[in-house]
Amino acid sequence: MALRLFNTLSGKVEEFRPLVDNEVRMYACGPTVYDYGHIGNFRTFVAVDLLRRYLRLSGYKVRHVMNITDVDDKIIRNAAQAGVSVQQYTAKYQNAFLEDAATLHIEQPQIVRATENIPQMAEFIAKLTQKGFAYKTEDGSYYFRIAKFPAYGKLSKKDFAGMEDGARVDVDEYEKDSARDFALWKAPKPDEAFWESSIGPGRPGWHIECSVMSMQELGESFDLHAGGEDLIFPHHENEIAQSESATGKPFAHFWFHARFLLVEGEKMSKSLGNFYTPRDLVLKGHKPSSIRYLLASVPYRNQLNFTFQGLQQAAVSVERLRNFQQRLEKGNFAEGLNPAMQKLAENSLKRMREALDDDLNTAQAQAAVFDMVRAANAAMDSGEVRKDDVPPLRAVLTQFDQVFSVLDDDDAAKMEAIFKWAKAEGREKNISPELLEAVRSAAMSDEKINQKVAEMEAARKSRNFAASDAVRGELNAAGIVIEQTKDGVRWRRK
């Protein structure tokens, strides 16, 4: 079964076929770095990461470019209010975004920054002006003339035929009912940051940035453009208009958009007190792997209701997967194979791949693997799993994790890093007892824990139960949970 994805441009699910065999060129709109990214932003970034990983698992060579918007209306305004340069203001939030993405196991694409490509943007605007698609106003700004691009609205499926020719909008974000000729280049206002360029002083409009940088890195036509559903209009609609006007060629062939999320059934907003960044959730004691798992658990085109109960369930799910992996790695299995287990692994892998081929149906992919875990755990309990059954079962987990990336237990170190950040930022009051406990567990190395477990087991075998209990208590106080299982003693960090 070939990968099929919903294409916003056509409005239907289509077989994904890159322009060049076995090579995918994809561009994703990254963050506008005026503040810390919230979980709604990261729902989209995780969805794009899942797509990137699955394309690679499917055998494609992936060229993935993502922009960082480090100049726009909000950044200019906030930097001026803070009395610092645009570069000084955005540096903190750029670094924070990249740190948060790494915390959630989001692979870093090739990064391009708006402020590093302003001369190319000015040249592109000059080209549009020469072709009659853009015009200069008295103050030195440049606007795109929508009436010159009859296909305007083909992505957002909005009819703009009745729009007044020549009416203009100079803000970066606006609603469909406010559609006007949009700003390509903004002349500087008093005390506002600007750049000198071949078309005069000013700064680029938001929409021109992605057109220029994506085509510069991926060519005039490329395979896939991704982003959140809020970017369909005006940002992506405007990208198509200005790009195809300049080149006369199709811009991106597939458009991939992730839906918004709700928090506890409501729209996320600071006024409702339900606005969370990944750092906020870690400060509450939640593991980064749980956050990633929950963000990936609902197919990208469906609305995710992000709840704290769901986050706790995600933690349980990740722990079950890690425990199953550990059973496979450390269990003592009889020689031979069990045809039923071989078939279980084969069918589970097939179900998982078919689900992901079906427009990245992550929920069904997770269900396929958990059905396998449940059946294989029961078989292990009854001694029905043989040594030669382990590799195919592990292969399913490996492929699953090449996409979902939650099996590597590096949560403690990441939580400790956010703990240190909170202290440096004066946010000690936001550090929860759960995070403190996780940080305590991170202070003890795996080698030290294994040494203590060996001491505990030695004491128990010599019937020195007081000493065994003392070591167990020491480990528990350090945030290490000890579990007695059929396969022996197992430990995990809280």
Salt bridges, closest charged atoms under 4 A:
GLU15 OE2 - ARG17 NE 3.37
ASP35 OD2 - LYS270 NZ 3.57
ASP49 OD2 - ARG53 NE 2.78
ASP49 OD2 - ARG292 NH2 2.81
ASP72 OD2 - LYS74 NZ 3.56
ASP73 OD1 - LYS186 NZ 2.79
ASP73 OD1 - ARG203 NH2 3.09
GLU99 OE1 - ARG279 NH2 2.85
ASP100 OD1 - ARG279 NE 2.71
GLU107 OE1 - ARG52 NE 2.83
GLU107 OE2 - ARG53 NH1 3.75
GLU107 OE2 - ARG56 NH2 2.83
ASP172 OD1 - LYS186 NZ 3.04
GLU173 OE2 - LYS74 NZ 2.52
ASP177 OD1 - LYS158 NZ 3.42
GLU192 OE1 - ARG203 NE 3.63
GLU217 OE1 - ARG63 NH2 3.20
GLU220 OE1 - LYS249 NZ 2.64
GLU229 OE1 - ARG259 NE 3.76
GLU239 OE1 - HIS225 NE2 2.89
GLU239 OE2 - HIS235 NE2 3.22
GLU239 OE2 - HIS236 NE2 3.79
GLU244 OE1 - LYS154 NZ 2.83
ASP280 OD1 - ARG427 NH2 3.10
GLU319 OE1 - LYS287 NZ 3.92
GLU319 OE2 - ARG492 NE 3.86
GLU329 OE2 - ARG394 NH2 3.66
GLU335 OE2 - LYS387 NZ 2.86
GLU346 OE2 - LYS343 NZ 3.86
GLU354 OE2 - LYS350 NZ 2.79
ASP359 OD2 - ARG301 NE 2.83
ASP371 OD2 - ARG351 NH1 3.01
ASP371 OD1 - ARG374 NH1 2.89
ASP381 OD1 - ARG327 NH2 2.96
ASP409 OD1 - ARG322 NH1 3.18
ASP410 OD2 - HIS105 NE2 2.83
ASP410 OD2 - LYS414 NZ 3.30
ASP411 OD2 - ARG322 NH1 3.00
GLU425 OE1 - LYS92 NZ 3.79
GLU437 OE2 - LYS494 NZ 2.91
ASP446 OD1 - ARG493 NH2 2.54
GLU457 OE1 - ARG460 NH2 2.97
GLU474 OE2 - LYS452 NZ 3.13
GLU483 OE1 - ARG490 NE 3.59
GLU483 OE2 - ARG492 NE 3.08
ASP487 OD2 - ARG327 NE 2.54
